[in-house]
């Protein structure tokens, strides 16, 4: 039996949740599957073993089913705790309304409104579970008509319970502010020369189709193409509901293993490309002061205006406080180049800020976002074996050509990643709660 | 000149394996005059043509040699910028027609003709406009002038009771400002004037090509000589906009050849102080504007304080609102307002 643990970063409760046996003596020399944590562990413990590779994913974590999640004691404890909080707020508001000051009352009222829906759902779930028990009792009866009735009741109950559980989980997992954003997608060819650039073009097309599949807008901001029709670098602005939420885990290094078009001897090559996902803030939520920007154009010298006739409309914007740069020369119109450069700049600045805010939360996660995950090899596309493997969660799917169409197969993978991420969020919450006790 | 020919021979030979020297020699013999015949049996790719002509432009002291070459050849290939052309396409041999076209257009550039006149078009904000000498070529700063108008929320949102907004443009040139405004403000009607017949025709041509002709009237009128006619035809307007000639006469001789040789001087020369057209425009505005209607002007960087003083001393009906800078941080735009009934 493989014994694996994630090193010191997980709490006791966390490890219990994952049903993994832990021996205290080997927590130091940990063998980690997760590259992110492996790195942290490795840096402090020089003689730790190397992470073993995901060609045969070790099922250390998998997506737990609803039932498994709800069987966890930690979850039950957490829900109970929330109920207690709710009741105590209620009580204090009812009995001490005269003696408490406004601030207290306000806090209690706020807590009530936040916890209210959750507690309501918990009650409903308990009722439904009671109902299910009663129905199961009925099933023991031998009367065939009653049996049939009880069966259908049972089905209805189970469906309702499943639904309520999902709702409870949704209430528990916090919404991230940026989930509502649009995004800028950047693709860059990595190792592998022309083949890498061809692969980059294929991936760019895949996301283009994916955007169409969801009815999102896809505006190309810049494209640097290569001699053979590949892409060196490209960026597009994607806009639509939940676009960022869905694509945020696509960031990282994608790897392809196949016989390249440019290969004469039929050897298999490995090439890479990088995807960066930058959330795009709305005007209101993220403002950049014009004073912080230095806009560079070619008209800087001389008197400008009517005095000069030039066709150089490239614009380069530097954000002085952070040194972030964005430029564009895609258009003949200077103002359009400026707008595109601003879009790129805002996306870069916003995602940098977002990272600062979320980095603590995502520290121990498998699914990284932002530049932290930028150099992680997240996925391998193996043409000869016709499979795609996501290394972070150890999931393998088949039909590479179908996947690259950017429709159902990609959607499936993304939904899976989302569920995984939600679970990681949930574990964090339960862990925090556990640690605070 | 022979050095040129020799050099270019070496270049073509090295780059594309051209075997017929003779064709190439014939090709460059008229280089200095600008009218050049394309090489007869020469096969050349777009990429090579770009490099070749960029070097040729450099040799002849043409400004922005690489950009000129890129824009012209991209245009021949049906694209606006080099970035838009598929990389594969650049390595394809040019067809005979393409080659002839490239040579013809690049030869024009050799005469210092601005690229915008060579390819007969240019972009302004969201529009692509036809360009024709000597009608003034829109500058990037003027794109920002249009932004200033669009920022004025009174004109865009609200005003639901207004079914039409009226604007006067003085010196419409190719129609860049008027057509951009018409494009962005659906309820706008524009009266555009220019004292050049070619400009009037070009504005109308661009309006027709963009389908904006219904809300536009273009008149051949001079703001200095025909002020009364303008008043009777266009009164009143909600705002006035202009990029009038604002260069000082003494600066005219320092202009680059592209401008001096090909663009209409009367679209550039603003007299001794650069205000010879601006003054009549301001005088007109106080009579033409509705109360609190605005004037948006593009000017030379030295003008704003002078204009401010001018208004205070000589035009009591106008209020100087603010000066705005262009992207290079030069004071470039003046916004004025006609005082309301309450003064």
Interface residues (C-beta under 8 A of the other chain):
Chain A: X222 X223 X224 X225 X226 X227 X228 X229 X295 X297 X299 X300 X303 X304 X305 X306 X307 X308 X309 X310 X311 X312 X313 X315 X329 X330 X331 X332 X333 X334 X335 X336 X338
Chain B: X63 X64 X67 X68 X71 X80 X81 X83 X84 X86 X87 X88 X91 X114 X115 X116 X122 X123 X124 X125 X126 X136 X137 X139 X140 X141 X143 X144 X147 X243 X245 X246 X247 X251 X255 X256 X258 X259 X263 X267 X268 X298 X300 X301 X326 X327 X328 X330 X332
